Amino acid sequence: MTLSATCEWQFSSERGRANYDAARRRYPAQAIVDLAALRDNMRRLVGMVGGPASGTAVMGVVKADAYGHGLIPSALAALAGGATWLGTAQSHEALLLRKAGIGSERCHILTWVYNGTAVPFDELIANDIDVSVGSLSGIDGVAEAARRLGKTARVHVKVDSGFGRNGFTPAGFDAALAKLVPLAREGVLHVVGQWSHLAVADAPDVPEFVASTDRQIECFKDFTRRMESAGIAPEIRHLANTAATLSRPEIHFELTRPGIGLYGYEADPAMGAPATYGLKPAMTLQAQLGTVKDVEAGHGVSYGRTYLTPSDTSTAIVPIGYADGIHRSASGFDMEGAKHVIKDGGPVRVMTAEGPRLYRVSGRVCMDQFILDLHGSAAELGVHEGDTVELFGPGRGEDYAEPTADDWGRAADTISYEIFTCLRNRIPRLYEHASDVLSAEDLAKLDPASML
Ligand SMILES: *Cc1c(COP(=O)(O)O)cnc(C)c1O
């Protein structure tokens, strides 16, 4: 019998169980997303801004395939949790949302990253998608498309309040206003919003960063005043990402834009654990073990011999690697290995005869696999080829020895965001609780093979 280190999945039907079995035959790893957790996280975020009647709306940021969780299912779960806006960086993804049948009567959609000379503004405007303008050529591009279509474009003016990425700088803003004001008067553009992004809102413990966020807020307000005196006061101001939604109620304004919080994580582990904020990580990444075998002490493990087994032991193959998005920087080294340093690899929860145990990537992560030193005999531990192991999950506390994407972020010297978004789509995405969260009409928008 093979063991599983993940929780018991709740299948909605026999079909769900069959989908699960089919996904396991198709690929030796699965990313399972709990749509109820996504919905509940959004409810929680809506609650944090004061509820649906507070005057502050919440945008579910679903860029990058909803941080790797799957664009359409995640967007629908966010709407089920009370989001009234969706946001994507790439216009392509904004269009996919509308094409999936998420209409303008249901939510606003904002898209922001673009090259003002080559974005499909006409398609965006025709599909009632709000666009960000943060450059003069961007304003020209939107205005031309709106004139061509004979339809007013809804725009959000992006200002650079100190992030140093997109948007008009204070010095460049008069030129922007000179273009925007006549276009707004003429009805070519409707200036819906003013917005900006924060650089260090996730470090409430570092006074220098708190001060720089304060400066960004002051700068943001100056921009608002300049828009007001130019006669194009923004209806909606938005500045808060997850970190500021959780920790800076004074800048919730009319809309907040949480991304990582929707997926159940805080922006930085320095802010505390997800549970501190009532958030639940929605994705579990599991895999089925390949070869399990006994090796002697001093056996080199993987490329570069950066890990040598300290004693007679068993090893197990986890059959996904950096081509699946398992960071090579999450490799694990030991003192005996060629680097002569101890570096903890990414954590993996393995079910043994005595209960769950946390192991670490041993040696280099390869393209399609990595290896675990089981620190003991697999036969005695009851670990077998085909067992399901868990790379990360909701983080069910100490007793469960369950890693989270934050733990992988630490092991790979990155952040949870990159852990999810790097997961390739060759790993099947499966959805738990889809039929509990979504209406029949929304369920029909999902790939039927993806539902548990
Ligand atoms: C990604 C992004 C967000 C969401 O950030 P989180 O830290 O995930 O909450 C909000 N606004 C903009 C402009 C973004 O690019």
The ligand as a Gaussian input file, in Angstrom:
#p B3LYP/6-31G(d) Opt

LIG

0 1
 C        0.946000      42.415000      -8.234000
 C        0.370000      43.721000      -7.952000
 C       -0.526000      43.893000      -6.881000
 C       -0.792000      42.814000      -5.854000
 O        0.329000      42.735000      -4.998000
 P        0.328000      41.722000      -3.753000
 O        1.572000      42.021000      -3.032000
 O        0.334000      40.352000      -4.365000
 O       -0.900000      41.967000      -2.994000
 C       -1.152000      45.108000      -6.751000
 N       -0.900000      46.119000      -7.614000
 C       -0.028000      45.996000      -8.644000
 C        0.226000      47.130000      -9.539000
 C        0.641000      44.796000      -8.843000
 O        1.504000      44.678000      -9.845000

